Amino acid sequence: MRIHQGRGTAVAAVFLAAFLVSCSASPEAGSERKPTASEQPANVAAAAEPAAAEPEAQEPLPTPVEKVRDAFATLQATLGDTCTPGNCDYFLGRVNDELTGLDEAMKADPKGPGHFKQPLAWMSALQETLGDDTSTANLEKHRSELIGVRDKINTWMQDHPDDYR
């Protein structure tokens, strides 16, 4: 009876070993599984450790500037809006933000700021008028200038379709 019991244990051990081998076998074709540190050869794991111990100082990646056509599209989206009670602070803030984004996009465009001389001059004059105060009260005070610059830029861009298509 003991032999029979030993055979059962051996069969169970073989089954368990086969199961474990199948679970830890190499991945199927097309799988992106990477070996863990314990599965890597000792020299590869050792070579990777010093790099992890001494992280290199990396400069942050520059934030990409929006393209002129995209910035202009979001500015155009404000054309149908108006300053209504309860919405005026949002509307004026949005127009100012969209003009600021378009200003940055035009300055960073491969054509150069010289290509966008007029719109950049209008936005520069507006920024001098507003100063650093982008509060609702200041935007409301200079609402006609803010909307006027938006409308002049819209007209200018309509005459330069290659800049936004």
C-alpha positions in Angstrom: 0.0 0.0 0.0 2.9 2.3 0.7 4.2 1.9 -2.8 0.8 2.9 -4.2 0.8 6.0 -2.1 4.3 6.9 -3.2 3.3 6.5 -6.8 0.4 9.0 -6.3 2.8 11.5 -4.7 5.2 11.1 -7.6 2.4 11.6 -10.1 1.2 14.7 -8.3 4.8 16.0 -8.1 5.3 15.5 -11.9 1.9 17.1 -12.6 2.7 20.1 -10.4 6.2 20.5 -12.0 4.7 20.4 -15.5 2.2 23.0 -14.5 4.8 25.3 -13.1 7.0 24.9 -16.1 4.1 25.8 -18.4 3.3 28.9 -16.4 6.9 30.1 -16.5 7.7 29.2 -20.1 8.7 31.8 -22.5 5.9 34.0 -23.8 4.0 33.3 -26.9 5.0 34.9 -30.2 3.9 38.5 -30.4 3.8 38.9 -26.6 5.6 41.9 -25.1 6.5 40.3 -21.8 9.9 41.3 -20.5 12.0 39.1 -18.2 12.0 40.1 -14.6 15.3 41.0 -12.8 15.5 37.5 -11.4 15.2 36.0 -14.9 17.9 38.2 -16.4 21.5 36.9 -16.6 23.6 38.2 -13.7 25.8 40.4 -15.8 22.8 42.2 -17.4 21.1 42.7 -14.0 24.4 44.0 -12.5 25.0 46.3 -15.4 21.5 47.8 -15.0 21.9 48.5 -11.3 24.5 51.3 -11.4 22.4 53.3 -13.8 19.5 53.0 -11.5 21.6 54.1 -8.5 22.9 57.2 -10.3 19.9 58.9 -12.0 20.9 61.4 -14.6 19.5 64.9 -14.3 17.1 65.4 -17.2 15.8 68.7 -18.3 12.1 68.9 -18.6 10.8 68.6 -22.1 9.6 71.9 -23.6 5.8 72.2 -23.8 4.9 72.2 -27.4 3.3 75.4 -28.6 -0.1 75.2 -30.3 -0.1 75.6 -34.1 -1.5 78.8 -35.5 -4.4 77.1 -37.2 -5.4 75.4 -34.0 -5.1 78.5 -31.9 -7.0 80.5 -34.5 -9.8 77.9 -34.6 -10.3 78.2 -30.8 -10.3 82.0 -31.1 -12.9 81.7 -33.9 -15.1 79.6 -31.6 -15.6 82.8 -29.5 -17.1 84.7 -32.4 -20.6 83.4 -31.7 -20.4 84.2 -28.0 -21.3 87.5 -26.3 -21.0 89.0 -22.9 -24.2 88.1 -21.3 -25.1 88.4 -17.6 -23.6 85.5 -15.7 -21.3 84.6 -18.6 -19.3 87.8 -19.2 -16.4 86.9 -16.9 -16.0 83.5 -18.6 -16.4 85.0 -22.1 -13.9 87.8 -21.7 -11.4 85.5 -19.9 -11.7 83.0 -22.7 -11.2 85.6 -25.4 -8.1 86.9 -23.6 -6.7 83.3 -23.2 -7.3 82.5 -26.8 -5.6 85.7 -27.9 -2.6 84.9 -25.7 -2.4 81.3 -27.1 -2.6 82.7 -30.7 0.2 85.2 -29.8 2.5 82.4 -28.7 1.6 80.3 -31.7 2.4 83.1 -34.1 5.7 83.8 -32.5 6.7 80.2 -32.6 5.5 79.5 -36.1 8.2 78.5 -38.7 7.2 81.5 -40.9 8.5 83.7 -38.1 6.9 86.6 -36.3 7.5 88.9 -39.3 4.8 87.1 -41.2 2.3 87.9 -38.5 3.5 91.5 -37.9 0.1 93.2 -37.8 -1.7 90.7 -35.5 1.2 90.5 -33.2 1.3 94.3 -33.0 -2.4 94.4 -32.1 -2.0 91.8 -29.4 1.0 93.5 -28.0 -0.9 96.8 -27.8 -3.7 95.0 -26.0 -1.3 93.4 -23.5 0.1 96.8 -22.8 -3.4 98.1 -22.2 -4.3 95.2 -19.9 -1.0 95.0 -18.2 -0.7 92.0 -15.8 -4.3 92.5 -14.6 -6.5 89.8 -16.2 -9.2 90.2 -13.7 -12.8 90.3 -14.8 -13.1 94.0 -13.8 -10.1 95.0 -16.0 -11.2 92.8 -18.9 -14.7 94.4 -18.6 -13.1 97.8 -18.6 -11.2 97.1 -21.8 -13.9 94.9 -23.4 -14.1 96.9 -26.6 -10.3 96.7 -27.1 -10.3 93.0 -26.4 -13.2 92.2 -28.8 -11.8 94.6 -31.3 -8.5 92.8 -31.5 -10.2 89.5 -31.8 -12.3 90.8 -34.7 -9.3 92.4 -36.5 -7.3 89.2 -36.2 -10.3 87.2 -37.5 -10.4 89.5 -40.6 -6.7 89.4 -41.1 -6.6 85.6 -40.9 -9.4 85.4 -43.4 -7.1 87.1 -45.9 -4.3 84.6 -45.1 -6.1 81.2 -45.4 -2.7 79.4 -45.8 -2.1 80.1 -42.2 -5.1 78.3 -40.8 -5.8 75.5 -43.3 
